[in-house]
């Protein structure tokens, strides 16, 4: 491949990464909204925010340690969203 083709390939791959990132952000936004709704249900039935068994079941179904590391952060943020929602619920 010549330099021009490498440049075009790199541009195309970066465009695909950007599109993938946009899709991930949209899915995370949906997940975080669902987490807020879950907080409302947990509050209504007096359940704790942190459910280690549920988190373990989520992490255990993931295909690799890389995925588990990312999801550990997502779960942490989801707990924070639930705690925040619980604090502002009537």
KOLGU-4560 file (N, C-alpha, C; in nm, 3 decimals, padded with zeros to 5 digits):
<recs>
<n_xx: 00.084 n_yy: -00.119 n_zz: 00.000 ca_xx: 00.000 ca_yy: 00.000 ca_zz: 00.000 c_xx: 00.088 c_yy: 00.124 c_zz: 00.000 mol: A seq: 1 type: UNK>
<n_xx: 00.049 n_yy: 00.221 n_zz: -00.079 ca_xx: 00.124 ca_yy: 00.345 ca_zz: -00.078 c_xx: 00.073 c_yy: 00.434 c_zz: 00.035 mol: A seq: 2 type: UNK>
<n_xx: 00.144 n_yy: 00.547 n_zz: 00.057 ca_xx: 00.110 ca_yy: 00.636 ca_zz: 00.168 c_xx: -00.033 c_yy: 00.690 c_zz: 00.157 mol: A seq: 3 type: UNK>
<n_xx: -00.076 n_yy: 00.722 n_zz: 00.037 ca_xx: -00.211 ca_yy: 00.776 ca_zz: 00.018 c_xx: -00.317 c_yy: 00.673 c_zz: 00.059 mol: A seq: 4 type: UNK>
<n_xx: -00.297 n_yy: 00.550 n_zz: 00.020 ca_xx: -00.393 ca_yy: 00.444 ca_zz: 00.056 c_xx: -00.392 c_yy: 00.418 c_zz: 00.206 mol: A seq: 5 type: UNK>
<n_xx: -00.274 n_yy: 00.425 n_zz: 00.268 ca_xx: -00.267 ca_yy: 00.410 ca_zz: 00.414 c_xx: -00.345 c_yy: 00.522 c_zz: 00.482 mol: A seq: 6 type: UNK>
<n_xx: -00.328 n_yy: 00.641 n_zz: 00.433 ca_xx: -00.398 ca_yy: 00.758 ca_zz: 00.489 c_xx: -00.549 c_yy: 00.742 c_zz: 00.475 mol: A seq: 7 type: UNK>
<n_xx: -00.594 n_yy: 00.698 n_zz: 00.358 ca_xx: -00.737 ca_yy: 00.676 ca_zz: 00.335 c_xx: -00.791 c_yy: 00.567 c_zz: 00.426 mol: A seq: 8 type: UNK>
<n_xx: -00.714 n_yy: 00.461 n_zz: 00.441 ca_xx: -00.756 ca_yy: 00.350 ca_zz: 00.527 c_xx: -00.766 c_yy: 00.396 c_zz: 00.672 mol: A seq: 9 type: UNK>
<n_xx: -00.667 n_yy: 00.472 n_zz: 00.715 ca_xx: -00.667 ca_yy: 00.524 ca_zz: 00.852 c_xx: -00.787 c_yy: 00.616 c_zz: 00.874 mol: A seq: 10 type: UNK>
<n_xx: -00.815 n_yy: 00.702 n_zz: 00.780 ca_xx: -00.931 ca_yy: 00.792 ca_zz: 00.790 c_xx: -01.059 c_yy: 00.712 c_zz: 00.798 mol: A seq: 11 type: UNK>
<n_xx: -01.073 n_yy: 00.610 n_zz: 00.716 ca_xx: -01.193 ca_yy: 00.527 ca_zz: 00.718 c_xx: -01.206 c_yy: 00.452 c_zz: 00.851 mol: A seq: 12 type: UNK>
<n_xx: -01.099 n_yy: 00.396 n_zz: 00.900 ca_xx: -01.104 ca_yy: 00.324 ca_zz: 01.027 c_xx: -01.141 c_yy: 00.418 c_zz: 01.142 mol: A seq: 13 type: UNK>
<n_xx: -01.085 n_yy: 00.538 n_zz: 01.142 ca_xx: -01.118 ca_yy: 00.635 ca_zz: 01.246 c_xx: -01.264 c_yy: 00.678 c_zz: 01.238 mol: A seq: 14 type: UNK>
<n_xx: -01.317 n_yy: 00.689 n_zz: 01.117 ca_xx: -01.458 ca_yy: 00.721 ca_zz: 01.100 c_xx: -01.543 c_yy: 00.610 c_zz: 01.160 mol: A seq: 15 type: UNK>
<n_xx: -01.505 n_yy: 00.486 n_zz: 01.136 ca_xx: -01.578 ca_yy: 00.372 ca_zz: 01.192 c_xx: -01.571 c_yy: 00.371 c_zz: 01.344 mol: A seq: 16 type: UNK>
<n_xx: -01.455 n_yy: 00.406 n_zz: 01.398 ca_xx: -01.441 ca_yy: 00.415 ca_zz: 01.544 c_xx: -01.534 c_yy: 00.523 c_zz: 01.599 mol: A seq: 17 type: UNK>
<n_xx: -01.537 n_yy: 00.638 n_zz: 01.532 ca_xx: -01.625 ca_yy: 00.746 ca_zz: 01.576 c_xx: -01.772 c_yy: 00.703 c_zz: 01.574 mol: A seq: 18 type: UNK>
<n_xx: -01.813 n_yy: 00.633 n_zz: 01.470 ca_xx: -01.950 ca_yy: 00.584 ca_zz: 01.462 c_xx: -01.979 c_yy: 00.483 c_zz: 01.573 mol: A seq: 19 type: UNK>
<n_xx: -01.883 n_yy: 00.397 n_zz: 01.599 ca_xx: -01.898 ca_yy: 00.300 ca_zz: 01.707 c_xx: -01.907 c_yy: 00.370 c_zz: 01.842 mol: A seq: 20 type: UNK>
<n_xx: -01.823 n_yy: 00.471 n_zz: 01.863 ca_xx: -01.829 ca_yy: 00.547 ca_zz: 01.987 c_xx: -01.965 c_yy: 00.613 c_zz: 02.005 mol: A seq: 21 type: UNK>
<n_xx: -02.019 n_yy: 00.669 n_zz: 01.897 ca_xx: -02.153 ca_yy: 00.730 ca_zz: 01.904 c_xx: -02.258 c_yy: 00.628 c_zz: 01.945 mol: A seq: 22 type: UNK>
<n_xx: -02.248 n_yy: 00.507 n_zz: 01.892 ca_xx: -02.343 ca_yy: 00.402 ca_zz: 01.927 c_xx: -02.327 c_yy: 00.360 c_zz: 02.073 mol: A seq: 23 type: UNK>
<n_xx: -02.203 n_yy: 00.352 n_zz: 02.119 ca_xx: -02.178 ca_yy: 00.316 ca_zz: 02.259 c_xx: -02.237 c_yy: 00.422 c_zz: 02.351 mol: A seq: 24 type: UNK>
<n_xx: -02.218 n_yy: 00.549 n_zz: 02.318 ca_xx: -02.272 ca_yy: 00.659 ca_zz: 02.400 c_xx: -02.425 c_yy: 00.649 c_zz: 02.406 mol: A seq: 25 type: UNK>
<n_xx: -02.488 n_yy: 00.622 n_zz: 02.294 ca_xx: -02.634 ca_yy: 00.609 ca_zz: 02.292 c_xx: -02.679 c_yy: 00.493 c_zz: 02.380 mol: A seq: 26 type: UNK>
<n_xx: -02.610 n_yy: 00.381 n_zz: 02.372 ca_xx: -02.647 ca_yy: 00.266 ca_zz: 02.453 c_xx: -02.621 c_yy: 00.291 c_zz: 02.601 mol: A seq: 27 type: UNK>
<n_xx: -02.512 n_yy: 00.359 n_zz: 02.633 ca_xx: -02.485 ca_yy: 00.393 ca_zz: 02.773 c_xx: -02.591 c_yy: 00.487 c_zz: 02.827 mol: A seq: 28 type: UNK>
<n_xx: -02.633 n_yy: 00.582 n_zz: 02.746 ca_xx: -02.738 ca_yy: 00.675 ca_zz: 02.788 c_xx: -02.866 c_yy: 00.597 c_zz: 02.820 mol: A seq: 29 type: UNK>
<n_xx: -02.899 n_yy: 00.501 n_zz: 02.736 ca_xx: -03.018 ca_yy: 00.418 ca_zz: 02.761 c_xx: -03.000 c_yy: 00.339 c_zz: 02.890 mol: A seq: 30 type: UNK>
<n_xx: -02.882 n_yy: 00.280 n_zz: 02.909 ca_xx: -02.857 ca_yy: 00.201 ca_zz: 03.029 c_xx: -02.868 c_yy: 00.287 c_zz: 03.154 mol: A seq: 31 type: UNK>
<n_xx: -02.815 n_yy: 00.408 n_zz: 03.148 ca_xx: -02.819 ca_yy: 00.495 ca_zz: 03.265 c_xx: -02.962 c_yy: 00.539 c_zz: 03.296 mol: A seq: 32 type: UNK>
<n_xx: -03.042 n_yy: 00.560 n_zz: 03.194 ca_xx: -03.183 ca_yy: 00.592 ca_zz: 03.218 c_xx: -03.254 c_yy: 00.473 c_zz: 03.282 mol: A seq: 33 type: UNK>
<n_xx: -03.225 n_yy: 00.353 n_zz: 03.236 ca_xx: -03.282 ca_yy: 00.233 ca_zz: 03.297 c_xx: -03.238 c_yy: 00.219 c_zz: 03.443 mol: A seq: 34 type: UNK>
<n_xx: -03.112 n_yy: 00.253 n_zz: 03.470 ca_xx: -03.062 ca_yy: 00.248 ca_zz: 03.608 c_xx: -03.140 c_yy: 00.343 c_zz: 03.698 mol: A seq: 35 type: UNK>
<n_xx: -03.170 n_yy: 00.461 n_zz: 03.645 ca_xx: -03.249 ca_yy: 00.558 ca_zz: 03.722 c_xx: -03.388 c_yy: 00.502 c_zz: 03.750 mol: A seq: 36 type: UNK>
<n_xx: -03.447 n_yy: 00.437 n_zz: 03.652 ca_xx: -03.579 ca_yy: 00.376 ca_zz: 03.672 c_xx: -03.573 c_yy: 00.261 c_zz: 03.772 mol: A seq: 37 type: UNK>
<n_xx: -03.466 n_yy: 00.185 n_zz: 03.767 ca_xx: -03.447 ca_yy: 00.075 ca_zz: 03.863 c_xx: -03.438 c_yy: 00.132 c_zz: 04.005 mol: A seq: 38 type: UNK>
<n_xx: -03.372 n_yy: 00.246 n_zz: 04.020 ca_xx: -03.361 ca_yy: 00.310 ca_zz: 04.151 c_xx: -03.499 c_yy: 00.343 c_zz: 04.207 mol: A seq: 39 type: UNK>
<n_xx: -03.588 n_yy: 00.388 n_zz: 04.121 ca_xx: -03.723 ca_yy: 00.421 ca_zz: 04.166 c_xx: -03.794 c_yy: 00.296 c_zz: 04.218 mol: A seq: 40 type: UNK>
<n_xx: -03.778 n_yy: 00.185 n_zz: 04.148 ca_xx: -03.841 ca_yy: 00.060 ca_zz: 04.192 c_xx: -03.778 c_yy: 00.012 c_zz: 04.322 mol: A seq: 41 type: UNK>
<n_xx: -03.645 n_yy: 00.015 n_zz: 04.327 ca_xx: -03.576 ca_yy: -00.028 ca_zz: 04.450 c_xx: -03.619 c_yy: 00.056 c_zz: 04.569 mol: A seq: 42 type: UNK>
<n_xx: -03.634 n_yy: 00.187 n_zz: 04.548 ca_xx: -03.678 ca_yy: 00.275 ca_zz: 04.656 c_xx: -03.818 c_yy: 00.238 c_zz: 04.700 mol: A seq: 43 type: UNK>
<n_xx: -03.906 n_yy: 00.212 n_zz: 04.605 ca_xx: -04.045 ca_yy: 00.179 ca_zz: 04.636 c_xx: -04.058 c_yy: 00.052 c_zz: 04.719 mol: A seq: 44 type: UNK>
<n_xx: -03.967 n_yy: -00.043 n_zz: 04.697 ca_xx: -03.976 ca_yy: -00.171 ca_zz: 04.770 c_xx: -03.864 c_yy: -00.188 c_zz: 04.872 mol: A seq: 45 type: UNK>
<n_xx: -03.794 n_yy: -00.078 n_zz: 04.900 ca_xx: -03.690 ca_yy: -00.074 ca_zz: 05.004 c_xx: -03.576 c_yy: -00.175 c_zz: 04.981 mol: A seq: 46 type: UNK>
<n_xx: -03.533 n_yy: -00.185 n_zz: 04.857 ca_xx: -03.417 ca_yy: -00.269 ca_zz: 04.826 c_xx: -03.291 c_yy: -00.184 c_zz: 04.826 mol: A seq: 47 type: UNK>
<n_xx: -03.177 n_yy: -00.244 n_zz: 04.861 ca_xx: -03.052 ca_yy: -00.169 ca_zz: 04.857 c_xx: -03.010 c_yy: -00.140 c_zz: 04.713 mol: A seq: 48 type: UNK>
<n_xx: -02.933 n_yy: -00.035 n_zz: 04.697 ca_xx: -02.883 ca_yy: -00.001 ca_zz: 04.563 c_xx: -02.783 c_yy: -00.106 c_zz: 04.516 mol: A seq: 49 type: UNK>
<n_xx: -02.691 n_yy: -00.141 n_zz: 04.603 ca_xx: -02.585 ca_yy: -00.234 ca_zz: 04.563 c_xx: -02.635 c_yy: -00.378 c_zz: 04.576 mol: A seq: 50 type: UNK>
<n_xx: -02.626 n_yy: -00.450 n_zz: 04.466 ca_xx: -02.666 ca_yy: -00.591 ca_zz: 04.462 c_xx: -02.549 c_yy: -00.671 c_zz: 04.405 mol: A seq: 51 type: UNK>
<n_xx: -02.457 n_yy: -00.714 n_zz: 04.491 ca_xx: -02.337 ca_yy: -00.783 ca_zz: 04.443 c_xx: -02.366 c_yy: -00.907 c_zz: 04.358 mol: A seq: 52 type: UNK>
<n_xx: -02.469 n_yy: -00.983 n_zz: 04.393 ca_xx: -02.500 ca_yy: -01.102 ca_zz: 04.315 c_xx: -02.539 c_yy: -01.066 c_zz: 04.172 mol: A seq: 53 type: UNK>
<n_xx: -02.619 n_yy: -00.962 n_zz: 04.157 ca_xx: -02.660 ca_yy: -00.917 ca_zz: 04.023 c_xx: -02.538 c_yy: -00.869 c_zz: 03.944 mol: A seq: 54 type: UNK>
<n_xx: -02.453 n_yy: -00.791 n_zz: 04.009 ca_xx: -02.333 ca_yy: -00.741 ca_zz: 03.940 c_xx: -02.243 c_yy: -00.858 c_zz: 03.899 mol: A seq: 55 type: UNK>
<n_xx: -02.228 n_yy: -00.955 n_zz: 03.986 ca_xx: -02.143 ca_yy: -01.071 ca_zz: 03.954 c_xx: -02.201 c_yy: -01.145 c_zz: 03.835 mol: A seq: 56 type: UNK>
<n_xx: -02.334 n_yy: -01.159 n_zz: 03.828 ca_xx: -02.394 ca_yy: -01.230 ca_zz: 03.716 c_xx: -02.372 c_yy: -01.155 c_zz: 03.584 mol: A seq: 57 type: UNK>
<n_xx: -02.373 n_yy: -01.023 n_zz: 03.591 ca_xx: -02.344 ca_yy: -00.943 ca_zz: 03.471 c_xx: -02.199 c_yy: -00.964 c_zz: 03.428 mol: A seq: 58 type: UNK>
<n_xx: -02.107 n_yy: -00.952 n_zz: 03.522 ca_xx: -01.965 ca_yy: -00.964 ca_zz: 03.489 c_xx: -01.930 c_yy: -01.105 c_zz: 03.442 mol: A seq: 59 type: UNK>
<n_xx: -01.993 n_yy: -01.204 n_zz: 03.502 ca_xx: -01.961 ca_yy: -01.344 ca_zz: 03.467 c_xx: -02.002 c_yy: -01.381 c_zz: 03.324 mol: A seq: 60 type: UNK>
<n_xx: -02.099 n_yy: -01.311 n_zz: 03.268 ca_xx: -02.142 ca_yy: -01.347 ca_zz: 03.133 c_xx: -02.059 c_yy: -01.279 c_zz: 03.024 mol: A seq: 61 type: UNK>
<n_xx: -01.966 n_yy: -01.194 n_zz: 03.063 ca_xx: -01.884 ca_yy: -01.121 ca_zz: 02.965 c_xx: -01.770 c_yy: -01.208 c_zz: 02.914 mol: A seq: 62 type: UNK>
<n_xx: -01.728 n_yy: -01.185 n_zz: 02.790 ca_xx: -01.632 ca_yy: -01.277 ca_zz: 02.727 c_xx: -01.486 c_yy: -01.260 c_zz: 02.768 mol: A seq: 63 type: UNK>
<n_xx: -01.450 n_yy: -01.146 n_zz: 02.828 ca_xx: -01.307 ca_yy: -01.129 ca_zz: 02.859 c_xx: -01.286 c_yy: -01.033 c_zz: 02.976 mol: A seq: 64 type: UNK>
<n_xx: -01.165 n_yy: -01.034 n_zz: 03.027 ca_xx: -01.129 ca_yy: -00.942 ca_zz: 03.135 c_xx: -01.139 c_yy: -00.797 c_zz: 03.089 mol: A seq: 65 type: UNK>
<n_xx: -01.108 n_yy: -00.768 n_zz: 02.964 ca_xx: -01.121 ca_yy: -00.631 ca_zz: 02.912 c_xx: -01.266 c_yy: -00.584 c_zz: 02.924 mol: A seq: 66 type: UNK>
<n_xx: -01.358 n_yy: -00.670 n_zz: 02.888 ca_xx: -01.500 ca_yy: -00.635 ca_zz: 02.898 c_xx: -01.541 c_yy: -00.617 c_zz: 03.045 mol: A seq: 67 type: UNK>
<n_xx: -01.492 n_yy: -00.706 n_zz: 03.131 ca_xx: -01.527 ca_yy: -00.696 ca_zz: 03.273 c_xx: -01.474 c_yy: -00.567 c_zz: 03.335 mol: A seq: 68 type: UNK>
<n_xx: -01.355 n_yy: -00.525 n_zz: 03.295 ca_xx: -01.299 ca_yy: -00.400 ca_zz: 03.347 c_xx: -01.385 c_yy: -00.281 c_zz: 03.307 mol: A seq: 69 type: UNK>
<n_xx: -01.429 n_yy: -00.278 n_zz: 03.183 ca_xx: -01.514 ca_yy: -00.168 ca_zz: 03.137 c_xx: -01.648 c_yy: -00.172 c_zz: 03.208 mol: A seq: 70 type: UNK>
<n_xx: -01.706 n_yy: -00.291 n_zz: 03.219 ca_xx: -01.837 ca_yy: -00.301 ca_zz: 03.283 c_xx: -01.831 c_yy: -00.272 c_zz: 03.432 mol: A seq: 71 type: UNK>
<n_xx: -01.719 n_yy: -00.298 n_zz: 03.496 ca_xx: -01.705 ca_yy: -00.263 ca_zz: 03.637 c_xx: -01.724 c_yy: -00.112 c_zz: 03.655 mol: A seq: 72 type: UNK>
<n_xx: -01.669 n_yy: -00.035 n_zz: 03.564 ca_xx: -01.688 ca_yy: 00.111 ca_zz: 03.568 c_xx: -01.834 c_yy: 00.147 c_zz: 03.539 mol: A seq: 73 type: UNK>
<n_xx: -01.893 n_yy: 00.082 n_zz: 03.439 ca_xx: -02.034 ca_yy: 00.109 ca_zz: 03.406 c_xx: -02.122 c_yy: 00.078 c_zz: 03.527 mol: A seq: 74 type: UNK>
<n_xx: -02.096 n_yy: -00.031 n_zz: 03.595 ca_xx: -02.175 ca_yy: -00.067 ca_zz: 03.712 c_xx: -02.156 c_yy: 00.035 c_zz: 03.824 mol: A seq: 75 type: UNK>
<n_xx: -02.034 n_yy: 00.082 n_zz: 03.840 ca_xx: -02.006 ca_yy: 00.184 ca_zz: 03.941 c_xx: -02.086 c_yy: 00.312 c_zz: 03.912 mol: A seq: 76 type: UNK>
<n_xx: -02.086 n_yy: 00.354 n_zz: 03.788 ca_xx: -02.162 ca_yy: 00.473 ca_zz: 03.749 c_xx: -02.312 c_yy: 00.448 c_zz: 03.766 mol: A seq: 77 type: UNK>
<n_xx: -02.357 n_yy: 00.329 n_zz: 03.732 ca_xx: -02.498 ca_yy: 00.296 ca_zz: 03.748 c_xx: -02.540 c_yy: 00.304 c_zz: 03.895 mol: A seq: 78 type: UNK>
<n_xx: -02.454 n_yy: 00.255 n_zz: 03.985 ca_xx: -02.484 ca_yy: 00.265 ca_zz: 04.129 c_xx: -02.491 c_yy: 00.411 c_zz: 04.172 mol: A seq: 79 type: UNK>
<n_xx: -02.400 n_yy: 00.493 n_zz: 04.121 ca_xx: -02.401 ca_yy: 00.635 ca_zz: 04.155 c_xx: -02.529 c_yy: 00.702 c_zz: 04.106 mol: A seq: 80 type: UNK>
<n_xx: -02.573 n_yy: 00.666 n_zz: 03.987 ca_xx: -02.698 ca_yy: 00.721 ca_zz: 03.934 c_xx: -02.815 c_yy: 00.679 c_zz: 04.023 mol: A seq: 81 type: UNK>
<n_xx: -02.816 n_yy: 00.553 n_zz: 04.064 ca_xx: -02.923 ca_yy: 00.506 ca_zz: 04.150 c_xx: -02.921 c_yy: 00.576 c_zz: 04.285 mol: A seq: 82 type: UNK>
<n_xx: -02.803 n_yy: 00.595 n_zz: 04.341 ca_xx: -02.792 ca_yy: 00.665 ca_zz: 04.470 c_xx: -02.839 c_yy: 00.809 c_zz: 04.457 mol: A seq: 83 type: UNK>
<n_xx: -02.801 n_yy: 00.872 n_zz: 04.350 ca_xx: -02.843 ca_yy: 01.010 ca_zz: 04.324 c_xx: -02.994 c_yy: 01.019 c_zz: 04.309 mol: A seq: 84 type: UNK>
<n_xx: -03.052 n_yy: 00.927 n_zz: 04.233 ca_xx: -03.196 ca_yy: 00.926 ca_zz: 04.212 c_xx: -03.269 c_yy: 00.900 c_zz: 04.345 mol: A seq: 85 type: UNK>
<n_xx: -03.213 n_yy: 00.811 n_zz: 04.424 ca_xx: -03.275 ca_yy: 00.782 ca_zz: 04.554 c_xx: -03.273 c_yy: 00.906 c_zz: 04.642 mol: A seq: 86 type: UNK>
<n_xx: -03.166 n_yy: 00.982 n_zz: 04.635 ca_xx: -03.154 ca_yy: 01.103 ca_zz: 04.717 c_xx: -03.252 c_yy: 01.212 c_zz: 04.678 mol: A seq: 87 type: UNK>
<n_xx: -03.294 n_yy: 01.212 n_zz: 04.550 ca_xx: -03.386 ca_yy: 01.317 ca_zz: 04.506 c_xx: -03.530 c_yy: 01.268 c_zz: 04.490 mol: A seq: 88 type: UNK>
<n_xx: -03.553 n_yy: 01.140 n_zz: 04.518 ca_xx: -03.690 ca_yy: 01.087 ca_zz: 04.508 c_xx: -03.775 c_yy: 01.142 c_zz: 04.622 mol: A seq: 89 type: UNK>
<n_xx: -03.901 n_yy: 01.165 n_zz: 04.595 ca_xx: -03.990 ca_yy: 01.217 ca_zz: 04.701 c_xx: -04.013 c_yy: 01.115 c_zz: 04.811 mol: A seq: 90 type: UNK>
</recs>
